Structures are given as structure tokens and as C-alpha cells.
Amino acid sequence: PCVPFALALCVAMFRSLGRFVRKTRRRDASRTWQSFRDAKVINPFSEYQWTSQPYPSYNMPRVARDVRPHRTLKAISHCDEKGWWHILDAQGRDVGKLAAFASRLLQGKHRCDYAPDRVKGDSVIIVNAIHVFFPGHTWDTKIYRFWRNRRTDPRGAKVLTATRLMMLNPSIIISQAVKGMLPNNLLRNNFLRRLYCYPGAIHPHWGMPQVIVPVEKRPEMIPDAFTFEAEVRQ
């Protein structure tokens, strides 16, 4: 009777050992599928550091030459029958700081009627998510784990780097950052339902103001009543 028990114990240890080795191996960002530019060993503690970006400069979205000049308002607020809405521009913003600010708005910590056990926050719209900022080589070394149908799946978690995830869905970078800063309870999904993240500069919400607005022309200077040029013309 001890033989089957010992055999079962060996099999269980072998499975747990294989799962442990598989998880530790996938923690290395250089062994994950990043993009078409990978196949290089990445050492974040190397002597020579580098600055990475999700896309090459020639693949980033550009502004058309014939478009009117626009400017950004950074952040604006709007109130309607559904409550307060905050439209944020993510261009050049740090992912962590922007996610922390958005999570406070979603939880309603800026309101006087804040309650930690209720959904009393505001709605948040984030645009220009494709232009977010990660310092240093974070785009190459930061990894995300997406678990499958269960934690005990023998394949383990699906591991993606920030560069690969940005190529698949630019909006999920900020969404995952905000999700990680919200409390892990039953209210988190209700908070996330109020978050709208878009990679472009224009959001599709009807009746909401845009944070990217055209540049208004300054009024022309009114000429003086008596000038030297006016006398010459006469």
C-alpha cells in the first residue's frame, strides 16, 4: 500500500516543481514574446542603461498637415444628469501618477460625501492613451500576467511585456494601472465601469466637451487713427 502513495507523492512533487520552474522562467522579460524587435537578452541591471519606447517614432500617430492647429486643456470637468465627468489628456503623463489621480476620482475621495463602502465617485474619460510615458527601459522590462480560467492551469499565466501589450491594445496599459490602484473588493468592477480609456485624442461621448480644442485666433490689433502710413497713402 505504500508504493501507490509514494508514487502519487512523487508525481505531485514533479508537477509542483515543474510549475515552479515554469513560473520562474517566465518572470524574465527577455524570454517573453514582446514584438518583432525582440530576440535580445534584456538585463535591467546592466552597466549601460537605455531608454525604450513602445513604437518607433515613424510608427507613432501624426497630425495631418492640413488640419487646424489644436491645443490641449489637460483636464476638464462636465456635469450632466448622470453626474460629474472628468476628461483627462494622457499625452506625456506618467502612467502611475495618472492612474493614481484617476482612481481617486473613481472612488470619490475628492467629494465631501465620500463613503468607502459605496459607489459615489465620478466618471473618468482618458484620451491619448497611446502617448503615455514610462521612464527608462520600463517598456522592455515591465511584464503583465494574465491568468487563464483558473490559477491552477498547468500552462501558468500568460505573460506579456508592456511593449507587446501596447501593440495589442494601447488603452489597457492605463486600465490595468487604474485597476491595480483600486481596492480589491466587490466594488472594483463598479468603479471600472465608470472608466473610459481611448488611444486617440477624440472621445465618442455625445454631449461631452473635448479636451483637445482648436486654437482660437487672437483679435487683430486695432490700428491707430493717425499713422505715418495713412498720411502717405492719402
GROMACS elastic network, one bead per residue, 0.5 to 0.9 nm:
[ bonds ]
;  ai    aj funct       b0    kb
    1     4     6  0.61633   500
    1     5     6  0.69886   500
    2     5     6  0.51798   500
    2     6     6  0.60789   500
    2     7     6  0.85169   500
    3     6     6  0.51560   500
    3     7     6  0.60448   500
    3     8     6  0.85353   500
    4     8     6  0.60300   500
    4     9     6  0.84921   500
    5     8     6  0.51079   500
    5     9     6  0.61206   500
    5    10     6  0.86413   500
    6    10     6  0.61535   500
    6    11     6  0.86035   500
    7    10     6  0.51454   500
    7    11     6  0.62380   500
    7    12     6  0.86617   500
    8    11     6  0.51058   500
    8    12     6  0.61797   500
    8    13     6  0.86322   500
    9    12     6  0.51232   500
    9    13     6  0.61629   500
    9    14     6  0.85242   500
   10    13     6  0.51214   500
   10    14     6  0.60379   500
   10    15     6  0.85825   500
   11    14     6  0.50380   500
   11    15     6  0.61819   500
   11    16     6  0.86570   500
   12    15     6  0.51423   500
   12    16     6  0.61910   500
   12    17     6  0.84985   500
   13    16     6  0.51260   500
   13    17     6  0.59279   500
   13    18     6  0.84194   500
   14    17     6  0.50988   500
   14    18     6  0.60442   500
   14    19     6  0.85240   500
   15    18     6  0.51503   500
   15    19     6  0.61412   500
   15    20     6  0.85924   500
   15   154     6  0.86403   500
   16    19     6  0.50526   500
   16    20     6  0.61086   500
   16    21     6  0.86312   500
   17    20     6  0.50404   500
   17    21     6  0.61566   500
   17    22     6  0.84649   500
   18    21     6  0.51547   500
   18    22     6  0.60156   500
   18    23     6  0.85857   500
   19    22     6  0.50502   500
   19    23     6  0.61671   500
   19    24     6  0.86422   500
   19   154     6  0.68946   500
   19   155     6  0.81657   500
   19   156     6  0.74129   500
   20    23     6  0.52166   500
   20    24     6  0.61812   500
   20    25     6  0.85055   500
   21    24     6  0.52093   500
   21    25     6  0.60174   500
   21    26     6  0.86132   500
   22    25     6  0.51799   500
   22    26     6  0.63034   500
   22    27     6  0.89148   500
   22   155     6  0.83912   500
   22   156     6  0.76212   500
   23    26     6  0.52087   500
   23    27     6  0.65045   500
   23   156     6  0.68738   500
   23   157     6  0.80571   500
   24    27     6  0.53427   500
   24    28     6  0.75733   500
   25    28     6  0.60608   500
   25    31     6  0.77251   500
   26    29     6  0.72796   500
   26    30     6  0.88940   500
   26    31     6  0.65793   500
   26    32     6  0.67859   500
   26   157     6  0.88633   500
   26   159     6  0.69900   500
   27    30     6  0.88009   500
   27    31     6  0.80917   500
   27    32     6  0.83936   500
   27   143     6  0.78013   500
   27   159     6  0.80271   500
   28    31     6  0.56493   500
   28    32     6  0.71878   500
   28    42     6  0.83438   500
   28   141     6  0.83268   500
   28   143     6  0.86146   500
   29    32     6  0.55416   500
   29    33     6  0.85035   500
   29    34     6  0.83295   500
   29    41     6  0.86184   500
   29    42     6  0.69190   500
   29    43     6  0.87442   500
   29   140     6  0.72100   500
   29   141     6  0.54779   500
   29   142     6  0.71057   500
   29   143     6  0.64401   500
   29   159     6  0.87065   500
   29   160     6  0.82164   500
   29   161     6  0.66833   500
   30    33     6  0.80417   500
   30    34     6  0.81453   500
   30    38     6  0.77680   500
   30    39     6  0.74680   500
   30    40     6  0.66787   500
   30    41     6  0.52715   500
   30    42     6  0.50607   500
   30    43     6  0.79497   500
   30   140     6  0.81674   500
   30   141     6  0.77353   500
   31    34     6  0.86067   500
   31    39     6  0.81803   500
   31    40     6  0.88799   500
   31    41     6  0.78803   500
   31    42     6  0.87297   500
   32    38     6  0.88829   500
   32   143     6  0.86220   500
   32   159     6  0.66534   500
   32   160     6  0.63593   500
   32   161     6  0.70365   500
   33    36     6  0.86653   500
   33    38     6  0.74455   500
   33    39     6  0.86582   500
   33   159     6  0.81739   500
   33   160     6  0.66130   500
   33   161     6  0.74510   500
   33   164     6  0.72492   500
   34    37     6  0.75394   500
   34    38     6  0.59815   500
   34    39     6  0.87143   500
   34   140     6  0.79070   500
   34   160     6  0.66799   500
   34   161     6  0.57122   500
   34   162     6  0.79416   500
   34   163     6  0.61552   500
   34   165     6  0.81069   500
   35    38     6  0.57641   500
   35   161     6  0.89330   500
   35   163     6  0.70734   500
   35   164     6  0.55194   500
   35   167     6  0.79716   500
   36    39     6  0.84277   500
   37    40     6  0.82841   500
   38    41     6  0.83849   500
   42    45     6  0.89864   500
   42    46     6  0.86096   500
   42   140     6  0.77254   500
   42   141     6  0.74036   500
   43    46     6  0.54601   500
   43   141     6  0.83374   500
   44    47     6  0.89150   500
   44    49     6  0.74365   500
   44   137     6  0.75874   500
   44   138     6  0.89438   500
   44   140     6  0.88837   500
   44   141     6  0.68153   500
   45    48     6  0.83714   500
   45    49     6  0.78272   500
   46    49     6  0.64576   500
   49   136     6  0.79260   500
   49   137     6  0.76373   500
   50   136     6  0.64366   500
   50   137     6  0.59142   500
   51   135     6  0.74558   500
   51   138     6  0.81355   500
   51   139     6  0.86319   500
   52    55     6  0.88882   500
   52   134     6  0.85385   500
   52   135     6  0.82587   500
   52   136     6  0.63487   500
   52   138     6  0.70893   500
   52   139     6  0.59220   500
   52   140     6  0.66372   500
   53    56     6  0.70581   500
   53    57     6  0.86749   500
   53   133     6  0.85989   500
   53   134     6  0.80176   500
   53   136     6  0.87838   500
   53   137     6  0.77931   500
   53   138     6  0.85313   500
   53   139     6  0.60979   500
   53   140     6  0.81142   500
   53   163     6  0.76825   500
   54   139     6  0.61803   500
   54   140     6  0.82557   500
   54   162     6  0.76611   500
   54   164     6  0.80021   500
   54   166     6  0.67239   500
   54   167     6  0.75938   500
   55    58     6  0.80433   500
   55    59     6  0.60951   500
   55    60     6  0.64077   500
   55   163     6  0.78336   500
   55   166     6  0.87213   500
   55   167     6  0.80791   500
   56    59     6  0.54061   500
   56    60     6  0.67427   500
   57    60     6  0.54377   500
   57    61     6  0.87887   500
   58    61     6  0.82073   500
   58    62     6  0.87879   500
   59    62     6  0.86593   500
   60   130     6  0.85855   500
   60   131     6  0.87411   500
   61   130     6  0.87838   500
   61   200     6  0.89342   500
   63    66     6  0.87074   500
   63    67     6  0.74023   500
   64    67     6  0.55178   500
   64    68     6  0.88462   500
   65    68     6  0.84236   500
   67    70     6  0.85584   500
   68   214     6  0.66663   500
   68   215     6  0.77735   500
   69   213     6  0.87326   500
   69   214     6  0.59071   500
   69   215     6  0.57521   500
   69   216     6  0.89432   500
   70   212     6  0.64899   500
   70   213     6  0.54600   500
   70   215     6  0.50140   500
   70   216     6  0.87223   500
   71   211     6  0.85006   500
   71   212     6  0.57777   500
   71   213     6  0.56476   500
   71   214     6  0.61128   500
   71   215     6  0.59308   500
   72    75     6  0.82681   500
   72    89     6  0.74292   500
   72   211     6  0.58551   500
   72   213     6  0.63330   500
   72   214     6  0.86269   500
   73    76     6  0.68543   500
   73    88     6  0.85682   500
   73    89     6  0.77348   500
   73   210     6  0.87261   500
   73   211     6  0.53197   500
   73   212     6  0.64176   500
   73   213     6  0.75237   500
   74    87     6  0.83184   500
   74    88     6  0.60402   500
   74    89     6  0.50854   500
   74    90     6  0.79698   500
   74    91     6  0.86811   500
   74   211     6  0.65911   500
   74   212     6  0.82186   500
   75    86     6  0.70254   500
   75    87     6  0.55882   500
   75    89     6  0.61603   500
   75   211     6  0.64823   500
   76    85     6  0.83960   500
   76    86     6  0.58345   500
   76    87     6  0.53687   500
   76    88     6  0.67852   500
   76   209     6  0.81119   500
   76   210     6  0.83486   500
   76   211     6  0.65421   500
   77    84     6  0.69408   500
   77    85     6  0.55880   500
   77    87     6  0.62489   500
   77    88     6  0.88258   500
   77   209     6  0.85576   500
   78    83     6  0.83553   500
   78    84     6  0.57164   500
   78    85     6  0.50399   500
   78    86     6  0.63975   500
   78    87     6  0.80659   500
   78   208     6  0.70911   500
   78   209     6  0.74363   500
   79    82     6  0.76026   500
   79    83     6  0.55506   500
   79    85     6  0.60685   500
   79    86     6  0.88156   500
   80    83     6  0.54610   500
   80    84     6  0.65955   500
   80    85     6  0.80653   500
   81    84     6  0.85409   500
   82    85     6  0.86158   500
   83   122     6  0.67827   500
   83   123     6  0.77825   500
   84   121     6  0.85373   500
   84   122     6  0.53629   500
   84   123     6  0.63701   500
   84   124     6  0.86575   500
   85   122     6  0.59983   500
   85   124     6  0.57518   500
   85   125     6  0.73147   500
   85   208     6  0.84223   500
   86   102     6  0.89397   500
   86   105     6  0.82178   500
   86   122     6  0.74362   500
   86   123     6  0.63023   500
   86   125     6  0.60589   500
   86   126     6  0.83435   500
   87   123     6  0.87077   500
   87   124     6  0.60277   500
   87   126     6  0.58902   500
   87   127     6  0.75726   500
   87   208     6  0.87399   500
   87   209     6  0.81468   500
   87   210     6  0.75367   500
   87   211     6  0.64561   500
   88    98     6  0.88452   500
   88   102     6  0.86909   500
   88   124     6  0.74728   500
   88   125     6  0.61490   500
   88   127     6  0.63911   500
   88   128     6  0.87989   500
   88   211     6  0.70371   500
   89    92     6  0.86776   500
   89    93     6  0.80338   500
   89   125     6  0.86680   500
   89   126     6  0.59861   500
   89   127     6  0.52932   500
   89   128     6  0.60900   500
   89   129     6  0.79832   500
   89   201     6  0.79120   500
   89   211     6  0.67205   500
   89   212     6  0.81031   500
   90    93     6  0.52031   500
   90    94     6  0.80493   500
   90    95     6  0.82939   500
   90    98     6  0.74249   500
   90   126     6  0.64917   500
   90   127     6  0.60147   500
   90   128     6  0.52743   500
   90   129     6  0.55651   500
   90   130     6  0.81241   500
   90   131     6  0.66078   500
   90   132     6  0.57628   500
   90   133     6  0.85907   500
   91    94     6  0.88112   500
   91   127     6  0.80150   500
   91   128     6  0.55113   500
   91   129     6  0.68675   500
   91   130     6  0.76463   500
   91   132     6  0.54694   500
   91   133     6  0.77555   500
   91   201     6  0.89770   500
   92   131     6  0.59965   500
   92   132     6  0.53282   500
   92   133     6  0.54635   500
   93    96     6  0.87199   500
   93    97     6  0.75762   500
   93    98     6  0.64849   500
   93   131     6  0.79411   500
   93   132     6  0.55088   500
   93   133     6  0.56347   500
   93   134     6  0.86526   500
   94    97     6  0.54995   500
   94    98     6  0.60034   500
   94    99     6  0.84405   500
   94   132     6  0.63272   500
   94   134     6  0.62389   500
   94   135     6  0.80287   500
   95    98     6  0.52974   500
   95    99     6  0.59921   500
   95   100     6  0.85540   500
   95   132     6  0.62500   500
   95   133     6  0.61163   500
   95   134     6  0.65636   500
   95   173     6  0.79700   500
   95   174     6  0.64119   500
   95   177     6  0.71978   500
   96    99     6  0.51579   500
   96   100     6  0.61120   500
   96   101     6  0.86270   500
   96   134     6  0.86966   500
   96   174     6  0.83984   500
   96   177     6  0.67807   500
   96   178     6  0.83495   500
   97   100     6  0.51387   500
   97   101     6  0.62318   500
   97   102     6  0.86368   500
   98   101     6  0.51593   500
   98   102     6  0.61452   500
   98   103     6  0.85804   500
   98   174     6  0.81322   500
   98   177     6  0.88915   500
   98   178     6  0.84686   500
   99   102     6  0.50443   500
   99   103     6  0.59959   500
   99   104     6  0.86394   500
   99   174     6  0.64924   500
   99   175     6  0.80634   500
   99   176     6  0.88861   500
   99   177     6  0.57574   500
   99   179     6  0.85072   500
   99   180     6  0.89196   500
   99   181     6  0.73224   500
  100   103     6  0.51676   500
  100   104     6  0.64073   500
  100   105     6  0.88459   500
  100   177     6  0.82438   500
  100   178     6  0.68280   500
  100   181     6  0.65974   500
  100   182     6  0.88478   500
  101   104     6  0.53706   500
  101   105     6  0.65428   500
  101   106     6  0.88628   500
  101   178     6  0.89223   500
  102   105     6  0.51193   500
  102   106     6  0.61936   500
  102   107     6  0.86961   500
  102   124     6  0.68018   500
  102   126     6  0.88288   500
  102   178     6  0.69569   500
  102   195     6  0.84607   500
  103   106     6  0.50229   500
  103   107     6  0.61551   500
  103   108     6  0.84826   500
  103   109     6  0.88904   500
  103   178     6  0.58684   500
  103   179     6  0.80876   500
  103   181     6  0.64648   500
  103   182     6  0.61888   500
  103   191     6  0.84701   500
  104   107     6  0.52169   500
  104   108     6  0.60364   500
  104   109     6  0.54553   500
  104   110     6  0.69649   500
  104   121     6  0.81556   500
  104   182     6  0.85247   500
  105   108     6  0.50801   500
  105   109     6  0.65049   500
  105   110     6  0.66500   500
  105   111     6  0.86924   500
  105   121     6  0.60120   500
  105   122     6  0.58196   500
  105   123     6  0.74752   500
  105   124     6  0.72661   500
  106   109     6  0.80029   500
  106   119     6  0.84254   500
  106   120     6  0.80318   500
  106   122     6  0.52488   500
  106   123     6  0.62205   500
  106   124     6  0.69092   500
  106   182     6  0.87019   500
  106   191     6  0.58668   500
  106   192     6  0.78470   500
  106   194     6  0.70795   500
  106   195     6  0.75842   500
  107   110     6  0.83567   500
  107   114     6  0.78966   500
  107   115     6  0.85513   500
  107   116     6  0.77063   500
  107   118     6  0.86787   500
  107   119     6  0.68395   500
  107   120     6  0.66581   500
  107   122     6  0.73852   500
  107   182     6  0.79331   500
  107   191     6  0.68095   500
  108   111     6  0.54454   500
  108   112     6  0.85439   500
  108   113     6  0.81102   500
  108   114     6  0.56923   500
  108   115     6  0.79394   500
  108   116     6  0.87395   500
  108   119     6  0.78257   500
  108   120     6  0.56351   500
  108   122     6  0.62539   500
  109   112     6  0.78593   500
  109   113     6  0.85359   500
  109   114     6  0.56623   500
  109   115     6  0.81324   500
  109   116     6  0.85333   500
  109   120     6  0.88519   500
  109   121     6  0.74085   500
  110   113     6  0.87973   500
  110   114     6  0.74420   500
  110   121     6  0.84949   500
  111   114     6  0.54571   500
  111   120     6  0.84149   500
  111   121     6  0.78215   500
  113   120     6  0.77230   500
  114   118     6  0.81755   500
  114   119     6  0.87465   500
  114   120     6  0.65378   500
  114   121     6  0.78081   500
  115   118     6  0.55466   500
  115   119     6  0.76353   500
  115   120     6  0.70712   500
  116   119     6  0.78744   500
  116   120     6  0.87406   500
  117   187     6  0.78155   500
  118   121     6  0.87374   500
  118   187     6  0.75623   500
  119   122     6  0.89051   500
  119   187     6  0.71181   500
  119   190     6  0.72156   500
  119   191     6  0.70620   500
  121   191     6  0.76804   500
  121   194     6  0.86068   500
  122   191     6  0.88908   500
  122   194     6  0.72922   500
  123   191     6  0.85335   500
  123   193     6  0.85215   500
  123   195     6  0.60786   500
  123   196     6  0.80199   500
  124   194     6  0.63146   500
  124   195     6  0.50600   500
  124   196     6  0.62233   500
  124   197     6  0.82588   500
  125   194     6  0.83416   500
  125   195     6  0.61244   500
  125   197     6  0.58483   500
  125   198     6  0.78641   500
  125   203     6  0.78685   500
  126   129     6  0.68460   500
  126   171     6  0.89677   500
  126   174     6  0.87983   500
  126   195     6  0.78928   500
  126   196     6  0.61934   500
  126   198     6  0.61398   500
  126   199     6  0.83352   500
  126   201     6  0.89782   500
  126   203     6  0.83155   500
  127   130     6  0.83916   500
  127   171     6  0.89105   500
  127   196     6  0.84977   500
  127   197     6  0.60746   500
  127   199     6  0.59190   500
  127   200     6  0.58576   500
  127   201     6  0.52650   500
  127   202     6  0.66908   500
  127   203     6  0.66844   500
  127   211     6  0.82902   500
  128   131     6  0.56474   500
  128   132     6  0.74452   500
  128   171     6  0.88362   500
  128   197     6  0.84729   500
  128   198     6  0.64660   500
  128   202     6  0.80275   500
  129   132     6  0.56528   500
  129   170     6  0.63135   500
  129   171     6  0.56387   500
  129   172     6  0.87630   500
  129   173     6  0.80764   500
  129   174     6  0.71872   500
  129   197     6  0.69314   500
  129   198     6  0.59534   500
  129   200     6  0.68079   500
  129   201     6  0.82948   500
  130   166     6  0.77389   500
  130   170     6  0.53490   500
  130   171     6  0.70178   500
  130   173     6  0.89725   500
  130   198     6  0.82298   500
  130   200     6  0.70487   500
  131   170     6  0.88912   500
  131   199     6  0.79121   500
  131   200     6  0.89516   500
  132   173     6  0.87538   500
  132   174     6  0.83384   500
  134   137     6  0.77978   500
  134   138     6  0.59001   500
  134   139     6  0.66237   500
  135   138     6  0.60681   500
  135   139     6  0.81993   500
  136   139     6  0.78848   500
  137   140     6  0.55676   500
  137   141     6  0.63292   500
  137   142     6  0.83617   500
  138   141     6  0.50890   500
  138   142     6  0.53077   500
  138   143     6  0.89863   500
  138   162     6  0.76395   500
  138   163     6  0.89480   500
  139   142     6  0.59936   500
  139   143     6  0.86285   500
  139   161     6  0.71737   500
  139   162     6  0.51146   500
  139   163     6  0.53026   500
  139   164     6  0.88316   500
  140   143     6  0.81855   500
  140   161     6  0.65286   500
  140   162     6  0.66410   500
  140   163     6  0.62724   500
  140   164     6  0.89430   500
  141   161     6  0.68405   500
  141   162     6  0.76461   500
  141   163     6  0.89373   500
  142   160     6  0.85776   500
  142   161     6  0.56848   500
  142   162     6  0.57209   500
  142   163     6  0.85140   500
  143   159     6  0.65068   500
  143   160     6  0.54793   500
  143   162     6  0.59172   500
  143   163     6  0.89349   500
  143   165     6  0.89657   500
  144   158     6  0.80093   500
  144   159     6  0.55850   500
  144   160     6  0.52652   500
  144   161     6  0.60431   500
  144   162     6  0.70903   500
  144   165     6  0.82436   500
  145   157     6  0.56368   500
  145   158     6  0.55499   500
  145   160     6  0.66617   500
  145   161     6  0.89120   500
  146   157     6  0.54090   500
  146   158     6  0.50085   500
  146   159     6  0.64497   500
  146   160     6  0.81782   500
  147   150     6  0.68192   500
  147   151     6  0.64467   500
  147   153     6  0.84364   500
  147   156     6  0.70398   500
  147   158     6  0.61528   500
  147   159     6  0.87048   500
  148   151     6  0.69897   500
  148   152     6  0.89510   500
  148   153     6  0.69755   500
  148   155     6  0.86130   500
  148   156     6  0.75891   500
  148   157     6  0.62823   500
  148   158     6  0.73085   500
  149   152     6  0.87119   500
  149   153     6  0.73252   500
  150   153     6  0.56354   500
  151   154     6  0.86229   500
  151   156     6  0.72936   500
  151   157     6  0.78292   500
  152   155     6  0.84936   500
  152   156     6  0.72895   500
  153   156     6  0.55524   500
  153   157     6  0.79625   500
  154   157     6  0.89549   500
  155   158     6  0.81523   500
  156   159     6  0.88688   500
  160   163     6  0.81310   500
  160   164     6  0.61633   500
  160   165     6  0.62486   500
  161   164     6  0.53144   500
  161   165     6  0.61384   500
  161   166     6  0.85462   500
  162   165     6  0.50265   500
  162   166     6  0.59618   500
  162   167     6  0.85642   500
  162   173     6  0.74416   500
  163   166     6  0.51832   500
  163   167     6  0.63657   500
  163   168     6  0.88459   500
  164   167     6  0.51273   500
  164   168     6  0.63947   500
  164   169     6  0.87690   500
  165   168     6  0.50648   500
  165   169     6  0.60264   500
  165   170     6  0.71105   500
  165   172     6  0.74997   500
  165   173     6  0.73028   500
  166   169     6  0.52230   500
  166   171     6  0.75801   500
  166   172     6  0.74173   500
  166   173     6  0.67275   500
  167   170     6  0.63959   500
  168   172     6  0.87577   500
  169   172     6  0.57203   500
  169   173     6  0.78209   500
  169   199     6  0.84803   500
  170   173     6  0.62483   500
  170   174     6  0.82574   500
  170   198     6  0.80709   500
  170   199     6  0.58806   500
  171   174     6  0.59952   500
  171   175     6  0.64166   500
  171   176     6  0.88605   500
  171   197     6  0.57125   500
  171   198     6  0.58323   500
  171   199     6  0.56265   500
  172   176     6  0.58200   500
  172   177     6  0.83454   500
  172   197     6  0.80824   500
  173   176     6  0.54740   500
  173   177     6  0.63858   500
  173   178     6  0.88364   500
  174   178     6  0.61115   500
  174   179     6  0.84468   500
  174   197     6  0.76346   500
  175   178     6  0.52235   500
  175   179     6  0.60518   500
  175   180     6  0.86269   500
  175   192     6  0.83288   500
  175   195     6  0.80093   500
  175   196     6  0.86420   500
  175   197     6  0.71784   500
  176   180     6  0.61441   500
  176   181     6  0.87494   500
  177   180     6  0.52455   500
  177   181     6  0.65319   500
  178   181     6  0.51917   500
  178   182     6  0.64444   500
  178   192     6  0.82634   500
  178   195     6  0.89240   500
  179   182     6  0.53843   500
  179   183     6  0.82988   500
  179   184     6  0.86129   500
  179   188     6  0.75644   500
  179   189     6  0.87914   500
  179   191     6  0.89016   500
  179   192     6  0.71632   500
  180   183     6  0.78194   500
  180   184     6  0.80941   500
  181   184     6  0.86277   500
  182   185     6  0.86207   500
  182   187     6  0.89063   500
  182   188     6  0.62460   500
  182   191     6  0.80140   500
  182   192     6  0.87373   500
  183   186     6  0.86705   500
  183   187     6  0.77048   500
  183   188     6  0.62455   500
  184   187     6  0.78233   500
  184   188     6  0.61990   500
  185   188     6  0.57954   500
  185   189     6  0.84660   500
  186   189     6  0.67991   500
  186   190     6  0.78401   500
  187   190     6  0.52036   500
  187   191     6  0.62994   500
  187   192     6  0.87715   500
  188   191     6  0.50527   500
  188   192     6  0.62012   500
  188   193     6  0.87137   500
  189   192     6  0.50027   500
  189   193     6  0.62377   500
  190   193     6  0.52534   500
  190   194     6  0.71420   500
  191   194     6  0.56274   500
  191   195     6  0.71980   500
  192   195     6  0.51728   500
  192   196     6  0.83602   500
  193   196     6  0.78257   500
  196   203     6  0.89102   500
  197   203     6  0.86034   500
  198   201     6  0.76048   500
  198   202     6  0.79421   500
  198   203     6  0.67098   500
  199   202     6  0.87394   500
  200   203     6  0.73967   500
  201   210     6  0.86002   500
  201   211     6  0.81238   500
  201   212     6  0.67417   500
  202   210     6  0.67289   500
  202   211     6  0.79957   500
  202   212     6  0.72596   500
  203   206     6  0.86780   500
  203   208     6  0.85815   500
  203   210     6  0.72228   500
  204   208     6  0.85539   500
  205   208     6  0.57859   500
  205   209     6  0.85910   500
  206   209     6  0.85206   500
  209   212     6  0.88852   500
  209   213     6  0.89886   500
  210   213     6  0.64736   500
  213   216     6  0.87716   500
  217   220     6  0.85458   500
  218   221     6  0.88870   500
  219   222     6  0.86423   500
  220   223     6  0.88995   500
  222   225     6  0.89815   500
  223   226     6  0.85250   500
  223   227     6  0.83783   500
  224   227     6  0.63673   500
  225   230     6  0.85852   500
  226   229     6  0.85434   500
  226   230     6  0.66910   500
  226   231     6  0.76631   500
  227   230     6  0.52393   500
  227   231     6  0.65357   500
  227   232     6  0.88756   500
  228   231     6  0.52136   500
  228   232     6  0.63690   500
  228   233     6  0.87588   500
  229   232     6  0.50782   500
  229   233     6  0.61988   500
  229   234     6  0.86950   500
  230   233     6  0.51547   500
  230   234     6  0.63737   500
  231   234     6  0.51879   500
